[in-house]
Amino acid sequence: MSTLPLVRRFPALARVPHVALGHFPTPVQCVELGGERPMGELWIKRDDLTASPFGGNKVRALEFLLAGLAPGEVVLTAGGEGSTHVLTTAAYVRELGGTTRAVRWKHDMNPSAIRVAERARAICASVVTASGPMIGLARAHAARGREVRWIPPGGTSPLGMLGHVNAALELAEQVARGEMPAPARVVLPVGSGGTAAGLALGLGIAGMRTVIVGARVAPRIAAGRMRVLSLARQARRYLERLSGERIPGVDGGRLEIIHSVYAGAYGRALPGAETQAERLNRATGLDLDGTYSAKAFSAASSLASQRGDCTLFWLTFDGRIA
């Protein structure tokens, strides 16, 4: 824990249970897509490299949410049928000697979501499929018991968001070391909202004036601006209790949500995003998924082409998963 930027900033957090699953800091990388030169620079934060056998942004939250997991312990989580959160949770629960029960709900599927769903079913001890999120969450809460550890969808809780606050402080240190310029904006997908909220809080703590730009990939009730700001407030209050320090709130003017990439349904592919994903793959070899990262990268590449500053795309998806 002493090596985490979060603990160096708030020493009292050294007592918070934590399990090391990932390899940090994840690198930052400047990208040239070819074709017409954009006005500004486009960089990528490589959270696909958080861990092995596969990473992604969920690993950061799971380092707190799975701390102290005992061999044989049962974990219950929930998410969409093609949820990378469910798959990642099940994989690391198994690595720690536990078993995972999952409640999933149906939604529009794309090729990467189908592969993720198949892998998760093979790893989970049991999978219950519901017709929609509300029914799925009701079933998940009905299955909770005192002997079962509950991990909410996306790992989005004040405890889980500590991992993303730490990620923002990690980025601030990379900027301070000169590994990349200070980004004018960080673009990432917003589903359950925990990553965006944690990053917004952490960048504020670091004193960076970077704007968080969330590319909404889920319904507004789960991924809207007010939801993300509410999560950031919850994380701030939690961090204040743990650290004993006063922490400034997130500046609402530094959080934007882009709605144009949603495509009308969770998991539904966005026309045009596949083309941008293919451009990135040709330039870097990186793979994106149709549910989250391809939509967010479409927004990031568009902003980089229009703005004469630095745009950082936060890659939350690991192509090894699918």
C-alpha positions, 0 to 999 in steps of 0.5 A: 500500500505504501507505494500507492500515490493515494497512500502517499497523499493520504497516509492514513489510508495505509490501514485500508485493506488492499490486495495487489492484483495489478502492475502500476503505473500503466504507461501513457502513449502518444498516438499518430493515427495517420491521414489528416494531422489533427489540431492537437495531440492524442494520447492513451492511458494504457489501462489495458495493461493493469494486470495479467492474464488480462487487465482493464479499469476494473482491476483498480477497484477490485484491489480494494473490493477483493481485499482479504478474500478467504479461500472458498469465499463466495462473491456475488456480483451483477452486470450486463450479459456481456459485462467485462466487470463480471468476467474480471471479477470472476477471474480474480476471485478464482485466482484468490481461491474464491467462487463467483455467482453472477446475476446478468441481464440481457441487452444488445450484444456485439461480437466482443460482448458475446465472447466476454459473456461466454468466458464469464459463464465458463468461470462463474460458479453460477450465472442467473440471467434476467430480462433487464437491469431492474429485475437483475438487480432485484434478483441479485439483492435477493441472493445476498446473504451474510456469508456472501461478499457483494460487489456492485455492478462495475465495482462502483462503490466508495471503496471501489472508487478509491482505485480510480482516485489513485489512478488520477494521482498516478497520472498526475505523477506521470505528468510531473515526471514529464512522461506526457503533457498535462491533458486538457481533457481525459475521455473515457466511457461512462457506464456505471460511472465509478471510474469517471467519478474517481478520476474527477475527484483524484484530478481535483486532489492533484490540482490538475485543471483537466476536464473529464469527458465521459462518453455515455454508453448506458442509459442516462439514469446510470451514466448521466452527469448528475449520477457521476457528480453524486458518485464523486461526492460519495467518494469524497465523503468516504475519503474524508472519513478515512483520511481525516482531512477536508477534501474539495468537491469536484468542480462540476464545470470540469465534468462533461458527458457526451451523449451522441455516442450512445447509439440508443441502447447499451451494447449496441454498436455505434455506426462509425466507431468501428472505423475509428477502432480499426484506425487505432488498431492499424496504428497501435495493434490495440483492440477496442470493444463495441460496448464501451471503448470504441464509442469513447475512442470515437469521441476522443479522436474527434476532440483531438482533431478539433482542439489544439491541445492534448486529449488523453483517451483512457483505455478501460478495455483489455483486448485479451478479455475478448 
